[in-house]
Amino acid sequence: MPKIVPGITTEWRRFDDLTVSALYELLRLRQQIFVVEQHSAYPDLDGLDKSALHLLLAAEGTLAGCLRLLPPADAISPARIGRVAVAARWRGNGLGRRLMADALSFCRDHHAERAIGLSAQLYLVPFYRSFGFGEIGTPYDDFGVPHIDMRLLP
């Protein structure tokens, strides 16, 4: 059972509204998790951050988690959630659930008619299923980390 963490805050930010310091902390957190911890030399700086909304989760005044939301690219594309990350120190406290709940709430408010897509690391499939996502296609290797595409219908 996750322990209750007091003083958790979340905030949506556009890329252009991130301070240099906030951007540095965001990228440092993602690098620590997706590159260092997971031993995956993948291109985190993929050119999509500028068009994304970034959800920053703070605990005890420091960045503890984040995700990015890519709005639908056209009239039929889904919104896409990605780069969901919680710092190692804060895992097991329900912060990943908080990030996803906030992101899904935002999508219901702003993209209600759209599906929501994401690329899940295979070990996290049950976590995303718990929000109603279902697998699409077959697993694939993404820079040494097994993934599968998932979708949540409106």
C-alpha positions in Angstrom: 0.0 0.0 0.0 1.5 3.4 -1.0 2.2 5.7 1.8 0.6 9.1 1.8 3.1 11.8 0.7 2.0 15.3 2.0 2.6 18.4 0.0 2.4 16.9 -3.5 1.8 19.5 -6.2 1.3 19.1 -9.9 1.6 21.8 -12.5 1.1 21.8 -16.3 3.7 23.8 -18.2 4.2 24.6 -21.9 7.8 24.2 -23.0 8.2 27.9 -23.6 7.0 28.5 -20.0 9.6 26.3 -18.4 12.4 28.2 -16.7 15.9 27.2 -17.6 16.2 25.6 -14.1 12.9 23.7 -14.4 13.9 22.4 -17.9 17.3 21.3 -16.6 15.6 19.4 -13.7 13.1 17.8 -16.0 15.7 16.6 -18.5 18.0 15.5 -15.6 15.2 13.4 -14.1 14.4 11.8 -17.5 18.0 11.1 -18.2 18.6 9.5 -14.8 15.7 7.1 -15.3 15.5 6.3 -19.0 19.2 6.4 -19.8 21.2 5.7 -16.7 18.9 3.4 -14.7 17.6 1.5 -17.7 21.0 1.4 -19.5 19.4 2.7 -22.7 21.3 5.2 -24.8 18.2 6.5 -26.6 17.5 10.0 -28.0 15.4 11.6 -25.3 15.7 14.9 -27.0 13.5 13.9 -29.9 12.2 17.3 -31.0 8.7 16.7 -29.5 9.1 18.5 -26.2 8.5 21.9 -27.8 5.0 21.0 -28.9 4.1 19.1 -25.7 2.6 20.1 -22.4 4.7 19.0 -19.4 3.2 17.8 -16.2 5.6 18.4 -13.3 5.0 16.7 -9.9 6.8 18.1 -6.9 7.3 16.6 -3.5 9.0 18.4 -0.7 9.8 21.2 -3.1 11.7 19.1 -5.6 10.8 17.6 -8.9 9.7 14.0 -8.1 7.9 13.1 -11.3 6.9 14.2 -14.8 5.2 13.3 -18.0 4.6 14.9 -21.3 1.4 15.1 -23.3 1.4 15.5 -27.0 -1.8 17.0 -28.3 -3.5 15.2 -31.3 -1.4 15.9 -34.4 -4.4 16.1 -36.7 -8.1 15.5 -36.9 -7.9 11.8 -36.4 -4.8 11.2 -34.3 -4.9 10.4 -30.6 -3.4 12.5 -27.8 -0.2 10.8 -26.6 1.2 10.5 -23.1 4.9 9.8 -22.8 8.0 10.2 -20.7 6.2 9.2 -17.6 8.8 9.2 -14.9 9.0 9.1 -11.1 12.3 9.6 -9.3 13.6 6.4 -7.6 13.3 8.0 -4.1 9.6 8.5 -4.6 8.5 5.3 -6.2 5.9 3.1 -4.4 4.0 6.1 -3.1 1.3 6.4 -5.8 2.9 9.3 -7.6 2.8 7.5 -11.0 -0.9 7.1 -10.5 -1.2 10.7 -9.6 0.6 11.7 -12.8 -1.6 9.5 -15.0 -4.8 10.5 -13.2 -4.0 14.2 -13.8 -3.1 13.5 -17.5 -6.3 11.6 -18.1 -8.4 14.3 -16.5 -6.7 16.9 -18.7 -7.4 14.7 -21.8 -11.1 14.3 -20.8 -11.4 18.1 -20.4 -9.5 19.1 -23.6 -9.6 16.1 -26.0 -12.7 14.2 -24.9 -13.5 12.8 -28.4 -10.0 11.4 -28.9 -8.3 8.2 -28.0 -5.1 8.4 -25.9 -2.1 6.5 -27.0 1.2 5.6 -25.3 4.2 3.4 -25.7 4.5 1.3 -22.5 7.5 -0.6 -21.2 6.3 -4.2 -21.0 6.7 -4.5 -17.3 4.3 -1.5 -16.9 1.4 -3.0 -19.0 -0.6 -3.9 -15.8 -0.2 -0.4 -14.5 -1.6 1.2 -17.7 -4.3 -1.5 -18.0 -5.5 -0.4 -14.6 -6.4 3.0 -16.3 -8.3 1.2 -19.1 -5.5 1.1 -21.7 -5.3 -1.9 -24.0 -2.4 -3.3 -26.0 -2.2 -2.7 -29.7 0.0 -4.9 -31.9 3.0 -6.8 -30.7 5.9 -5.9 -28.4 9.0 -4.3 -29.9 12.5 -3.3 -28.9 13.0 0.4 -28.2 16.7 1.0 -27.7 17.1 -2.2 -25.6 13.9 -1.8 -23.6 10.8 -4.0 -24.6 7.7 -1.8 -25.3 4.2 -2.2 -26.6 1.8 0.4 -27.9 -1.4 0.9 -25.9 -4.5 2.9 -26.4 -7.4 4.2 -24.3 -10.6 4.8 -26.3 -12.8 7.9 -25.6 
